[in-house]
């Protein structure tokens, strides 16, 4: 828009035919020529200018076809002053004014909308142009403008009234009229040039005035094209006036905060957008997501203002929120507790300044709650306060992802800020207020509530009470510094797969990662305060538990609570025996002591086991416990499918369980794959890849002066293709011998094995350097040479000394070293 006004003197001088008296500068002509062709033509057409005189060409805009008008262009004259610069969207204290930057930085003054789709509810009025294509018995292309009486003139038919109809109604009407009057034709009706109408933008706009707009322009488009709203203007009471009546009271906050465009109406000819003065502003600063100056409507509470600002940050000190108010009585200061209903309902007034400070690094007269709680941060401490008082009820105080079986209380115990840990059950603390789990709190205590790792409610294997999330969910985690209470956000990428055991497995990984992230600063503090003779109070759990690893040793810990920290026992846990490994120091020597005990008795309290720092608890698995011992049979079996097996079972055993082979089976072509071989292949491919790259690099260094050496980068790119090779893990077997009980061929099964037996397919394939690679029906009397000859023989570059045969079971034979070239010898196999 500003560029257009800078070019306006050039166009006006050209219009007056006075280019000799005024010569445009090279910069001005360059700016004009940098505009798109459609915009150049629109400007030149508006002022009746010869476009060739400005661009150096011979284009005469007077003879050019009518083009679509720009979406918005101000109605200006020679006396129009320069546009007012956009005011900085900040108040005097440097706090940004919310929403003003959205309108002020994206001028649409010269955006052409030739190709914008026309909505079906677009209302047709004077000035709109309709394109009608008639084809079939006769062919016509018509461009029809709506005249002043609201009709268009169809050749051979006459005037048809269309004004006031929607585009959809007009299209249907013209289709019916033309088909009824002219037999054997089809009709296509599209929108041509849109009407240009004049609207007014007045009040606290950056560039108030009259604007030429098209029929699709909305309130927000007009505001943006006018340069935006002055910082003194209101964003919440923008009035659309039509014939002296207020049609809409537009609140831009609905669009900015909720994405609601229901009141962003289209403009009509003669409409006025009036932007009044902003009469109510409140500032919110500090630990909020979006500190800014907000315009408020009516009575606004502190809780509502916090919602406008995007909520408080995790480290905000909600128990001491300050509100500064200037009035005729002087400056007033209010200190409010946002954790209470009274604090949230505190009514704010125009000019108030709200500040949310961060929680102190050293908590005084306060306790803190971290993790999976609805309101985390610092809380006022009162004597006699318990865990349930700090968290609240299970429904209102905890997130759905909170782990109810494991929570920690971190307490400072001396001037050196050494900490000790207490473990408790959230479920007992909140449902049984008189239980030991509902710990009595002290000043500076910090409560840590852990994530159970489940994004949704997987009860009964479904997404209950929630919407399913797609694969590849990125979840933000928070790590809390046990010393300072600072919350550090971390991103952990994990995949949720909505399918049986994969969901449970990935959810378990999420839970473990979240637990480790929240525990890490606590364990770091315990390690820092360790000293000679005072080992770090940490304990390790491994074996048949859900989340093995290192955990803080709580003051009130026992075997049962330690198992709860590790997520509980898995289904294969062996309750009859467990092992506790402990380091013992005697003088200057240390030794390892092992304690075996009944896990069942230790959990029940019948045989209590004292836990010490640096202990290692090992939970054993049941003897002979195996998971995933399945083999998959595919192909020509009587009963193909997946079979569970026990260790020691063989190929013959599982084939017999599957009912044996069908009459069409070809056991000699069996394909057997094994997961362990896939892993070995993958490792070998990685090794070969690295080895080849190393050899290429060494070769390039030795031959740097040679021009005949190929580009090493190209060679490495070829080697990188090995990364795309998928390991198969195929093992060559002789299934016929296995079924006869041959000890070498009858393999013992492993977890994840797959066996495929194809149907008999009497085909021999000849591939490689032959004249015509082809497939041939198996013939018992033909030899290798016969088949090669049937493919046209070998090519000139073929290496006939290295012909080999890949048999159906995957084994490779070298015919040069065999007796198959003789017709009197054994034939090929199909």
N, C-alpha and C positions, 0 to 999 in steps of 0.2 A: 504493500500500500504506500509506504514511504517512497520506494523507488518510483512508483507511478507518479507521485507528486513532484519528484525531482525531474521527471521527464516531461511534466506538464508544460513548462515554458517552451520546450522544443516543439511540442505538438501545437500549441496555440500560435506560435510564430509561423509554423508551417501552414496552419489553417488560414492565417491572414496573408499568406503568400509573401512573407517578408523574410525569407531565409537569407537574402543578401544583407539585410540590416542586422540579423542575428545569426551567427554561425555557431552551432552546437559544438561543444568540446568533444575531443576524441573519447574522453572518459564517459560522457553522457551517451554518445552513440554506442560505445561498447556495452554499457549497462543495458541499453534498449535491445541490442542484438543478442544479449545473453538470455533474454526472456524466451520461453517456448513460442513456436510459430503461432499457435492459436491465440496466445495472449497478445502478441504483437498485432495480429489482425484485429482482435477485439478493441484494442486501444485506438488503432488507426481508424477503424470503422466508426468509433464513437465520435471522433473529432473530424471525420471526413478527410483524412490525410492520405497522401500517396505514400504507400509503404516503401516503394522503391527509392524515394528521396532520402529515406533514413537508413535503409539497409544497403544501398548501393545497387539494388536490383531494379527490374523494370515492372515489378508487381504493382498493379493498380487496384487498390482495395475497393474502389467503387464498382468494379465489375465482378468482384469475387462473390461467390454464393454466401448467403447468410449463415453465419456460424453461431454456435451456442454462446450466450452471454456468460461472463464470469459469475461465479456463485455470489460474490459480494463485491460491490465497488461503490465507494462513497460518491455522492453527488456534490461536485465541487465547482468553484468558479475561479476566475483569475485572482480574486481578492482573498481566496482562502489562505489562512495563515498556516505556517508549518505545523505539523502534528506535534501534540504534546508528548514528550518522552514519558515512557512508562515509569511510574514511581517505584522505588524499591519497596518490595513487599516485606518490609520490616518496620517495627515500631521504633520509638526513640531509644528503647533499651536493647535493641538488637535482636529481639525475639521475633521469629518470622510470623507473618500474618497468614493464617491457614487458608489455602485455596486460591490466593490471588495469583500465584505463579503459574497455575494451570491455564488461566485465561490470558496471561500477558506475554507468553513466549512463543505462540504458534499462530501468527497472523495468517488468515486464509484469504486475504484481500484479492489475490489474483488467481485463485484456484479455479480451473475450468472443469466443468462437470459434464462434458459432452457424452461420456460413456457411462454415467451412473444409471443403474437400473431404476425404472419408475415404479413405485409401489402401486398395487392395484387399487388402493383407496385414494390415490391422488385425485383431487377434484379439478375438473377441467373448467377453465374460464377464458375470458377474452385474452388473446395474445398467444395462447398455446398453439402449436403447430402439430398436425397429425400426418404421419406418413401412411398411405394406403397403397398396397400392392395388389393388383387384380391380375390373376393369371388363369389360364385354361382356354376357354373359347376365344377370349380376347385378353390382351396383356396391356396393363397400364401401371405406371408409377405416379402417384399423386401426392403432392405436398399441400395440405389444406390447413389454412389458418382459421381460427374461430374469430368471426367478425363481431361487430358491436352489438348485433341483435342476438348473439349467443348461438349462431348456427354456422355450419360449414356448407359449401356449395359443391355437391357431387355432380360431375358432368353426366348428362343424359338422365339424371334423376331429379336434381334440384336441391334446394336447401333442406338441411336436416338439423333440428335443434339439438344441441349437445351440451351447452353450458350448464354447469351445476351437477352434471353426472360425474361419477368416479370413472377412472380410466378403464376399469373392468366393465362397467355398464356401457360406456361408449363403444368399446371394442365389440361387445355382443350386439349392440344396436346396429352398428354399421355392417357387421357381418350378415345380420338378418335382412336389412334393407337392401343391400346390394344383391344378395342371392335371390331375394324375392323378385327384384326388378330385372335381373340379368340371369338367364338360365345358362348353366354349364360353366360357371366360373367359381374359383375359390378366392378367398380374401384373406390378406394378412394385414393387421393394423398394428402399427408401432408408434412410439412417441417420437416426434421430431424435436424442433427447438422448443425449449420451455419459455414460458412467459417471463418477462422481467417486470418487477413491480417495485414500488418505493415504500420503504419503511423508515421509521425514525428511532434513533437510539439517543436518549436524553438522560439527564441526571448526572450521576457520578461515573460516567464512562471516560476512558482515556481519550477517545476521539468521538465526542457526540456529534450528531448530525444526521442528514438524510442519506440513506443507502439504497442502491439498486440491488435487488436480490432476486433469485429465481424461486420457483414455487416449492422447492424442497427444503428451503432454509429453515432451520429451527432456532430456538432461543439461544442455545449455547453457541451455535455457529455464528450467529450475529454478534454475540458478545466477544468471541475470540477475534473476529474480523475487525471489530472496532478497537482492538488493542487491549481489551480487558477492562477491568473495573479499577477505579482509583482506590487507594487504601482507605479513603474516607467513605467509600461506598459500601452498601450492604450486599452480601451474597445470599441472604436468606429471605429477602423480601423483594425480589425483582418482579415487577408488575408488567404483564402483557395486557395492553389496553387496546380495545377495538371499538371505534365509534363512541368514545367517552366512557365505556364500561370496562371494568377489570375482568378479563377473561381468565387469567391464571396468576396466582401468586407463587412464583417459582422459587423453590428453595434449592440452591445449588449444592448444599450439603448432602441432600438425598442422593445426588449423582456421585459426589466425591467419596462418600462414606459407605453407601449401600449399592451403588451402581444402578439406582432407580431412575429411568428415563421416561417414566409414564407422564410426567408433567412438562417434558421438553417438547412443547407443541410446535407445529409448523406455523410459520408466519403467513399472513394474508396482506393484500395490498392496503396501504394506509395504516398498518399497525404501528403502535408505539411501544418501545421497551423503555420503561422508566426505572432507573436505578436510584433509590433513595439513599440518604445518609445512613451510615451504620450507627445505631443508637445504643448498642449493648455489646460490650467486649469484655472478656475475662481472660487473663493470662495464666497459663499453667507451665511450670518449669520443673527441672530436676529429673528425677528417676521415673520418667514416663516414656512410653514408646514414641510419642510425637509431640514434643514440647512446642507450643505455639500460642498465638493470640487467637481465641475462638470467639465468634459471634454467637450469642445465645438468643433463644426465643422464650419469652415469658419467664416464669420461675424455673430456675435451674439449680439442681442440687449438686453437691460435690461429687457424688457417685456418677451422675449423668455427665458432668464435665470430664471425669476420668475416663468414661467410656468414649467420649469424643476424641480424647487424646490417645486412644489405643490401649489403655490399661497401664498399670504400673509395671516397672521392671522388677525382676526377681529380687534385686538387692535393695528395693525401696523400703524405707522405714515407715510402714503404714500407721504405726501407732503414734506418730508425731508429725502430722501434716500441718504446715503453717499457712494461714490465710491472712494476707495484709490488705487492709481496707482503708482508703482515704475518704473522709467525709467532712461535713461542716464542723464536726466536733474534733477534727484532727485525725491522726493516724491511729488505727486500731489493729491489734494483732490477735488472731484466734489460733489456738493449737487444738487440733482435732485428732481423734482416733478413727481411722478409716476401717478398722476391723470391727467397729460397732455400728449398729443400725443408726444411732443418733449422728455419728460422724458422716455416714454416707448421705443422710437426709438433710445435712446442713445447707441452707439456702444461700446462694451466692448473689452478689449484686454487681451492677455495672462498675467496671474498673478494678475489681478484685484481682489480686495477684496470689496464685496458689503455688506453693513450692513443696515438692516431695524430695526430701533429702535421702541420702544413702544410709544404710545401716552402718553403725560404727564398726571399725575393725575390731575393737575390743568391746564386747557387749557389756553394758552396765544397766543394771535394773531391768534386764530383759532376758528372754530366752529366744532361740531361733528354731524354726522348723524348715527342713530342707527336703527336697525330693518330690515324691508323688502325692502332694497335698494340694488342695484347691487354693489355699492362701499361704504361700511360703514366704519366709522372711522373719523379721524380728517381731516379738510380741512383748507387751508390758509384763513384767514379772511381779507376781504377788505372792507373799508367803502362803504356803499350803497348796500351791498350784501343782497339779498333776498332769500326766501325759494327756489324759482325756480332755482336760481344760485347754491345753495348747492346740489340740487338733480338732476338737469338736466331735460331732457324730460321724458315723461311718458314711452316711448318705451325703452329708453336707461338707465334711472336712477332708475326705479322701477322694482321689481320682479312682476311676474304675480299674486302673492298671496297678494300683498299690498292692504290694505283697503283705498280706495280713499275718504271715507267720514269722516274719523276720524284720526287726527294726532295731536301731541302735541309739543309745543316748551317750553323747560324748561330753565329758565333764572335766574342767580344769581343776587341778587339785593343789597347786602351789603357786608361788610367785614366779617360778620359771615357766609357768604355763604348760607344765606337763599334764597329760590327759590320761584318763582311764575310761574304759568302755563298759557299758551295761547293755545287755541284750534283753529284749522282751518281745512278747507276742502282741501285735496291734489288735488282733481279734479279741484277746482276753482283756486288754487294757480298755477297749471301748465298749465291750458288751458286759464286762464284769468289773465295774468301777472299784469294787473293794478287793480285787485280786492283787497279788504281788506284782503282776505285770503292769499295773497302773502306777508307775514309779512316781515318787515324790520328787519334784523338780527343785533345782537350786539356780541361783542367779548365774548367767552365762552358759547354762546348759544348751546343747544343740541336739535336736532330734533328727535322725536320718530315716526317711521312709523310702524303701527301695521299689523299683519297678519289677513287676512280675513278667515283663517281656512280651505280654500279649497285647497287640494293638487293638484287638476286638475281643468280644466275649465268645470264646470258642466252645462254650458249654453245649453238649450234645453234638459237637462237630460242625456247628454252623455259626454264621455271623448273627448272633442274636442282638437285638436292640441297636444295631449299627449298620452302616453301609459298607459293603465290601470295598476294599482298596485294591488297586491294580498291582501287578507285579512290579518290583523295583521301587519300594517305598524308602525315601530318605527321612530318617527320624532325627530330630535334634535332641541331644542329650545334654545334661548339665552336670558339671563336676563342681563340687562345693569344697572350698578350702576350709578345712576343719579349724584352722587358726584364725583366719580373717573373716570367714563367713562369705567370702566373695564367690559369686556364681559364675563359672566359666562355661560357655556354650560350646559343645562339640557336635560335629555331624558324624553320624554313623550310617553307612549305607548298608541296607540289608534287603533281602528279597523274601516276601511272603507269598507262598504258593498254596492256593486253596485246594489242596488235595491230600487227604489222609495224613500219613506219617510225615510228609514233607512239611506240612504246616507246623506240626508239633516240633520237628527238629529245628526249623528256622526260628520258631518262637523261643525255643530253649536257648539258642545262640544269642538272640536279642536280650533275653533276660540276663544271661551270664555277662554279656558285654556291658549292659546297664549297671549291673551290680558291681562289676570291677571298676567302672568309671567313678562311681560314687564312693567306693571303698578306698580308692587309690590315695587320695590326700590324707585319709585317716591313717593308713598303713605307713605312709611316708613320715607322718608325725611320730608314730610309734618307733620307727627305725631311728629317727633323729635323736630321740630322748634315751635311746639305749646306751649303755655304758658297760665297762668291765664289771662283771658280777651282776649286772642287771640287763639280761638279754631283752631284745625287742619282743613285746608281748604279741606274738603272732603264732598261729598254729595252722598246720597244713592238713587238708583232708583229701584223700584220693581213693580210687576204687569205685565201688558200686553206689555212687551218689550222683545226683542230677548235675551238680555244678562243682566238680572238684577244683581245688585251688587253695590259695592262701587267704586266711581270714584273721581279723583282729581277735585276740583272746579276751573275752569279756570277764569282768570280775565275778559274775555269777554264772559262769559257763559250766556246763557239764556235757556229757556225751550227747544227750538228747537235743540240747540247744545248739550244739555244734553241727549236728546233722540237719537241724532246721536251717542254719545259716547256709549249708551246702545244698539246699533245696529238697532235702529228704532223701530217703533210700530209693534206689531203682528196683525194679521187680526181680532182678537176679541176685539181690543182696543175700549173703549167707549170715543168718542170725546166730548160729551156734558158736561162731568164733570171729574175733576181730583182733587186730594187732596194733599196738601203740609203740612207736619207736621214739626213744628219748635219749638225748645226749646227757651224759653224766660227767662232771668234772671232779677229778680227784687230784688235788695239788696242781701240778703243772701239766697234767695229762688228762685227756678226755677220752671217754669210751661211749659206745652205743649200747643202750639197754633196751630189751624188747619185752613187752608185756602182752601176753595173750589172754583174752577174756571172752566171756559170753556177751555178745552184743545185745541179745534179748534181755539179759539180766541187768546190763548197764543202763539200757533205755528205761526199763521199768523202775530203776532205783534199788532193786534187790542187791545188786553188786555195784556200788558207786565207784567210779574211777575218777581220781583227781587229775586234772589237766594242768600242765605246766607250759610256760612259754617255750617255743621252738619244738614242741611235740609234733609228731606226724602220725595221724590216725589213718589206718588202712582198713577199708571195708572190703572184705573178700566177696567173690562171686560164688554162687553155688557150683559144686563140682559137676562137670559135664554140661554146664549151661552154654547154650549156643543160640544165637539170634540170626535170622536171615538165612538159615540153612535150607535154601530152596534151589531147585534146578528147573530150567524151563525146556520143555520138549515141544518142538514145532515140526510141522510137516506130516509125513506119512506114518503116523502112529494111530493105533486104534482109538486111543484116548489121549490126544495131545493136551498139554496144559502145563501148569506149574505144580511141582511136587516138592513137598518137604521131605528131607532125608536126615538120617542120623549119621554121625561120623562113622566111617568104615564102609558105607554102602558104595557100590560100584555102578558102572554104566549098565552092566547086564541087569542088576537088581532093579534099577529105575525103569529100564525099557520093559522088563517083564511086568512091572506094576502098571505101565501104560498100556498093557494088553498086547505088546509086541507090535510088529509092523503090519501095515496094510498090504494087500496083494500088489499094489502099484509101487511100493517102496523100492528105493535103490540104495541100500546101506553102504555100498562102496563109495558113494558120493557124499557121505555124511559130512557136515560142517560142524565142528566143535570149537567153541570159543570159551575163554577163561579170563576172568577179571584180572587175576595176578599177572597173566601174560600181557594184557593190555597195558598195565602199569609199566612192565618191563620194556615194552616196545616204546612207550612214550619217553621213558628215560633214555633209551638208546637213541631215539630221534633227536632229543635235546643235546646229547653228547656229540652225535655226528654233526649237528648244526654248528655247535661251538668249535669243533675240531676243523671243519671246513673253513669257517671264517678265520680261524687262526692261521691256517695254511695260506689262504688268499692274502692275508695281510703280510705274512712273511715273504711271499713270492713278490708282492708289489714293492716291498722294500729292497729286495735283492735286484730287481730289474727296473729301478727307477729311471735309468738312462735309456731303456729300450722303448722304442716307439711301437713295437709289435705287440706289446702286452695289452690285453683287453682292460677296459675300465674296471678297477676292483669294485667300485660301487655297484656296477651292473652284475658282477659275479655274486656279490653278497646278496643282492636283491633276488637272484635265482635261488640261492641257498635258503633265504627266508621263506620260500614257498614250502619248505619242510614243515614249518609251523602249522600249515593247513592240512597236513597229512593226518588222517584219523587212524589211530592204532586199532587193529582188528582183534588181536589176541587169539588168532586161530591156532589150534593144535592139530597136527595131522594124526589121525587115528585110523585104525583098522577095525571098524565096527563088527565086521563078520567074525574076526578072530575073538573079539571081546565077547560076542554072544555065545561063542563056543567055550568060554571060560578060560581063555589064554591069560595067564597071570600078568604078562607084560602089556597086552592090549587092553585088558579090562581095568581101566583107570579107576582110582578112588575119587569120588566126587568132592568138589570144593564149593563153597558158597558162591553163588552167582554164575555157575556154569550154565551154558546154553548148548543144546544139541538140535540140529536141524537135519532131517532126513528128506531129501527131495524125491520126487517121483522119477521113474525111469525116463530118461530123455536121451534117446539114441542119436546124439549129434556130436560131431567132431568139428572143432573150430580151428581154422588156420589163420593166424594173424602174424604181423611183423612184416619183414621185407620180402613179401611175395607180390606177384603181379596183381592179384585181386584177393584181398582178405575176405574170407567167406566161411560159411558153415555148411557142413555136408552130413548126410545121413550115414550113420555108422554101418560099415560093411566089414564083416568078419574076415574076409580074405585080403583086404587092402592093407598095405604097409605104410610107413611114414613117407617113403618116397612117392607112393601112389597118391597120397593126400596132397602132398606139396605140388605134384604135377597137376592135380585137379584144380589147384588155385592158380594155374598159369606158370608154375615154376618160380624160382627165386629171382629177385632183382639183381642187377649188376653189382650193387654195393652190398649185397647180403653176405654175411659171414657164415658160410655153410659148415664150418667146423664147430659152430657153437649153437646148433639147433637143439632145443630142449622141449620136453613134453611135460605139461602140467596136468596131472591126472585129476579126476573128479574129486578125490579126497584131499587134494591140496599138495600131495607129494610131487616131486619133480624127478623125471627120468632123463638121462642123456642117451639118445638113441645111437650116438657114435660109439658108445662103449657097451652097447647091448647087442643082442642077437636078433633084433627086430627087422633088420634090413633083409633078412633072408625069408623068402616066402615059405620055406619049410619050417620056420621058427614060429613061436607063439605070436598071435596077432595083437594089434592095439586093443585097448579097452574103450568102451563108450562111456 
